[in-house]
Amino acid sequence: ATSTAAGPAFDGTGISRGSLAVPGAIDRVSFDRGFTYHAIGRAQPVGFCASGLIDLLASGLDSGHLDESGRLLRPIRIAGLSVTQEDIRILQLAIAALHAGIKILLDKTGLSPAMIGEAIITGEFGRHLSVPALIRIGIIPAGIKKIRRIADLPLKGAVKSLVDRHSARAVARLKKMSRHVDLARQPDFQEKFISALRLAPWT
């Protein structure tokens, strides 16, 4: 198990047109001879929330507005909202932290993505993400047999711990089986982090 210091970029903090997932936040972006979008509540767009930003990067790469180094080749403007080069650089840092954390866990366990039967993405943020976009920009690897998005698993676990008298023993067993990997102490973390700044599928 590990955790990554991805920062607040996916909450919209530090992003010029970033937004929480509120009415008017653009949560989906695609490209077909032009950018198209969906805004939460079909309200007037006010900014991009996390899922919209990830879609935007994937669509920008596929449409030639971005290259894999993250450089803006053409301006991106959606519903009157522009994305800056600095926005992209901030997102790249968050993406690279997640990528490097997952890569180190795979290396530590000797697993390849194809050996993973199921991966679960959770949280209010996680359940809205596009899996193809996550793979396209390099956050998660292709090849995992099944990827599920489930809302609010941490909350459900907290509730279960209160109502199920067996849950404490189950948690204790899981804790005993687990080992925490401190990324800051891994000698190859910096190398993997820098490599992961590239917006591209895993190789």
C-alpha positions as CSV (number, residue, x, y, z in Angstrom):
1,A,0.0,0.0,0.0
2,T,1.1,3.5,-0.6
3,S,-0.1,7.1,-0.9
4,T,0.9,9.8,-3.4
5,A,1.4,13.5,-2.9
6,A,-0.7,14.4,-6.0
7,G,-1.6,17.8,-4.5
8,P,-4.9,19.7,-4.9
9,A,-4.8,20.0,-8.7
10,F,-7.7,17.5,-9.2
11,D,-9.8,19.7,-6.9
12,G,-9.3,22.6,-9.3
13,T,-6.9,24.4,-6.9
14,G,-4.1,26.2,-8.8
15,I,-5.9,25.6,-12.2
16,S,-6.9,28.9,-13.8
17,R,-10.3,27.5,-14.7
18,G,-10.5,24.7,-12.2
19,S,-13.7,23.9,-10.3
20,L,-15.1,21.5,-7.8
21,A,-17.9,19.2,-9.1
22,V,-20.6,21.8,-8.8
23,P,-23.4,22.8,-11.2
24,G,-21.7,24.3,-14.2
25,A,-18.5,22.4,-13.8
26,I,-17.4,20.7,-17.1
27,D,-17.1,17.1,-16.2
28,R,-16.7,15.5,-19.7
29,V,-14.8,16.6,-22.8
30,S,-14.4,15.0,-26.1
31,F,-13.2,16.0,-29.6
32,D,-14.8,15.4,-33.0
33,R,-13.8,18.1,-35.4
34,G,-14.0,20.4,-32.4
35,F,-14.3,20.1,-28.6
36,T,-17.6,19.1,-27.1
37,Y,-18.4,19.1,-23.4
38,H,-21.0,18.3,-20.7
39,A,-21.5,20.5,-17.7
40,I,-23.0,19.3,-14.4
41,G,-26.6,20.2,-14.2
42,R,-26.5,21.5,-17.7
43,A,-25.7,24.8,-16.2
44,Q,-23.6,27.6,-17.7
45,P,-20.0,26.4,-17.6
46,V,-18.0,27.9,-14.8
47,G,-14.8,25.8,-15.0
48,F,-13.4,22.2,-15.3
49,C,-13.6,19.7,-12.5
50,A,-11.2,16.7,-12.3
51,S,-12.9,14.3,-14.7
52,G,-13.3,17.2,-17.2
53,L,-9.6,18.1,-16.9
54,I,-8.5,14.5,-17.5
55,D,-10.8,14.2,-20.5
56,L,-9.5,17.5,-21.8
57,L,-5.8,16.3,-21.7
58,A,-6.7,13.0,-23.5
59,S,-8.8,14.8,-26.1
60,G,-6.0,17.5,-26.5
61,L,-3.5,14.8,-27.2
62,D,-5.7,12.9,-29.7
63,S,-6.6,16.1,-31.5
64,G,-3.1,17.5,-31.8
65,H,-3.6,20.4,-29.5
66,L,-1.1,19.0,-27.0
67,D,2.0,16.9,-27.5
68,E,3.1,14.2,-25.1
69,S,5.6,16.5,-23.3
70,G,2.6,18.6,-22.3
71,R,3.4,21.5,-24.6
72,L,0.4,23.4,-26.0
73,L,0.6,23.3,-29.7
74,R,-2.7,25.1,-30.3
75,P,-4.9,27.1,-27.9
76,I,-7.6,25.1,-26.1
77,R,-10.8,27.0,-25.5
78,I,-14.0,25.3,-24.5
79,A,-17.3,27.1,-23.7
80,G,-15.3,30.4,-23.5
81,L,-12.9,28.9,-21.0
82,S,-9.2,28.7,-21.9
83,V,-6.6,26.2,-20.6
84,T,-3.1,27.6,-20.0
85,Q,0.3,26.0,-20.3
86,E,0.8,26.5,-16.6
87,D,-2.5,24.5,-15.9
88,I,-1.1,21.6,-17.9
89,R,2.2,21.6,-16.1
90,I,0.4,21.5,-12.7
91,L,-1.7,18.6,-13.8
92,Q,1.4,16.8,-15.1
93,L,2.9,16.9,-11.6
94,A,-0.2,15.3,-10.1
95,I,-0.4,12.6,-12.9
96,A,3.3,11.8,-12.5
97,A,2.9,11.3,-8.8
98,L,0.1,8.8,-9.2
99,H,1.8,7.0,-12.1
100,A,5.1,6.7,-10.1
101,G,3.3,5.4,-7.0
102,I,1.5,2.6,-9.0
103,K,4.7,1.7,-10.9
104,I,6.6,1.3,-7.6
105,L,3.9,-0.9,-6.1
106,L,4.0,-3.1,-9.2
107,D,7.7,-3.3,-9.1
108,K,7.7,-4.2,-5.4
109,T,5.2,-7.0,-5.8
110,G,6.7,-8.3,-9.1
111,L,3.4,-7.9,-10.8
112,S,2.6,-6.8,-14.3
113,P,-0.7,-5.0,-15.1
114,A,-1.9,-8.2,-16.9
115,M,-1.6,-10.1,-13.7
116,I,-4.1,-7.8,-11.9
117,G,-7.6,-9.3,-12.0
118,E,-9.4,-6.2,-10.8
119,A,-8.7,-2.6,-9.9
120,I,-11.2,-0.4,-8.2
121,I,-11.3,3.4,-8.4
122,T,-13.4,5.0,-5.7
123,G,-14.4,8.3,-4.2
124,E,-16.7,11.0,-5.5
125,F,-13.9,12.0,-7.8
126,G,-12.9,8.5,-8.9
127,R,-16.3,7.3,-9.9
128,H,-16.7,9.9,-12.7
129,L,-13.4,9.3,-14.4
130,S,-13.1,7.9,-17.9
131,V,-10.9,4.8,-17.8
132,P,-9.7,5.2,-21.4
133,A,-8.7,8.8,-20.6
134,L,-6.8,7.6,-17.5
135,I,-4.9,5.1,-19.7
136,R,-4.3,7.6,-22.5
137,I,-2.6,10.2,-20.3
138,G,-0.6,7.6,-18.3
139,I,-2.2,7.6,-14.9
140,I,-3.0,3.9,-14.9
141,P,-1.6,1.1,-17.2
142,A,-3.5,-0.8,-19.8
143,G,-3.8,-4.5,-19.5
144,I,-5.6,-4.8,-16.1
145,K,-8.3,-7.4,-16.6
146,K,-11.2,-5.4,-15.0
147,I,-11.4,-1.8,-13.8
148,R,-14.5,-0.9,-11.7
149,R,-15.6,2.6,-10.5
150,I,-17.5,2.4,-7.2
151,A,-18.7,5.4,-5.3
152,D,-17.8,6.2,-1.7
153,L,-16.1,2.9,-0.6
154,P,-14.2,4.7,2.3
155,L,-17.5,6.0,3.6
156,K,-19.1,2.5,3.2
157,G,-16.2,0.9,5.0
158,A,-16.5,3.4,7.9
159,V,-20.2,2.6,8.2
160,K,-19.6,-1.1,8.1
161,S,-17.0,-0.9,10.9
162,L,-19.7,0.6,13.1
163,V,-22.5,-1.9,12.3
164,D,-20.6,-5.2,11.7
165,R,-18.9,-6.6,14.8
166,H,-16.7,-8.8,12.6
167,S,-15.2,-5.9,10.6
168,A,-12.5,-5.0,13.2
169,R,-11.0,-8.5,12.9
170,A,-11.1,-8.4,9.1
171,V,-9.3,-5.0,9.2
172,A,-6.7,-6.4,11.6
173,R,-6.1,-9.3,9.2
174,L,-5.7,-7.1,6.2
175,K,-3.4,-4.8,8.1
176,K,-1.2,-7.7,9.1
177,M,-1.0,-8.8,5.5
178,S,-0.1,-5.4,4.2
179,R,3.1,-3.4,4.0
180,H,3.3,0.3,3.5
181,V,5.7,1.6,0.9
182,D,7.0,5.1,1.7
183,L,7.6,6.6,-1.7
184,A,9.9,9.3,-0.4
185,R,12.4,6.6,0.7
186,Q,12.4,4.8,-2.6
187,P,15.8,5.4,-4.4
188,D,14.1,5.3,-7.8
189,F,11.1,7.4,-7.1
190,Q,12.5,10.6,-8.5
191,E,13.6,8.8,-11.7
192,K,10.1,7.2,-12.1
193,F,8.4,10.5,-11.3
194,I,10.3,12.5,-14.0
195,S,9.7,9.7,-16.6
196,A,6.0,9.8,-15.7
197,L,5.7,13.5,-16.6
198,R,5.2,12.4,-20.2
199,L,1.5,12.3,-21.1
200,A,1.5,9.0,-22.8
201,P,0.3,5.4,-22.2
202,W,2.6,3.2,-20.2
203,T,5.3,1.3,-22.1
